[in-house]
């Protein structure tokens, strides 16, 4: 390995750890300042900790670490050492940042509709939520949107660093090993149960609904952070005008593709198909030109979440 490659790898690894630490701290900010004051629990061990913190007051961080450490140990024992040093480091940084924030900041909201007072405000029909400084009138919708954005960016940064979220995901991984239910389904079930705990604990139907909205926004933002804003489309084009379509892709769009040969099911005739992946702008150009190039063409367009290889994102080294 040359000195240049060593230097690039060192910078890449440093950037990964900066993303991990920054994302972990940002996650703590979202939980302590936005999620916990509104009594919400959008999944994970910190979602459970938010509920426990309100029902039986103790620090969120202490509740969470008491669950995270055993889960990491049990997960390593049952599943194997899949979590790695970065996941352990992320767990430790989130714990430390949460502990500092709840000690110095408390559980005061950043977003609220109305002044914080020592007692419920007279004449206001909205539900008032108690917190460290007294009472506040919640602004559920705005707070939910901001919390989802913060969670999404934070977890996206952690994923980009090469770490995993750990926590309740380990429960899903263990259940997956023995039940063979898909991991995605189990994650939804586990987080759904955690989210519904707010309804049981506080009796307010809005809390699990807003928690689910946070999870939805969080998931969309994670995809943007991990995959980027670039959107790619994969097109399968079955056409009798192969040369015409091929020339347009190569010369006008200046893109490559693959020619596939298959057999039609109905008549058994040999058919040729072009497989090509394009960004959204080039896909729109090709789609709009296909009627002119071959009015009888059959086209299947699919969303491509990640494209690796020459002309796109480089293949990962590990």
Secondary structure by P-SEA (a helix, b strand, c coil): ccaaaaaaaaaaaaaaaaaaaaaaaaaaaaaaccccccccccccaaaaaaaaaaaccccaaaaaaaaaaaaaaaaaacccccccaaaaaaaaaaaaaaaaaaacccccccccccccccccccccccbbbbccccbbbbccaaaaaaaaaaaaaaaaaaaaaccccccaaaaaaaaaacccccaaaaaaaaaaaaaaccccccccaaaaaaaaaaaaaaaaaaaaaacccbbbbbbbbbccaaaaaaaaaaccccbbbbbbbbbbcccccbbbbbbbbbcaaaaaaaaaacccccccbbbbbbbbcccccccccccccc
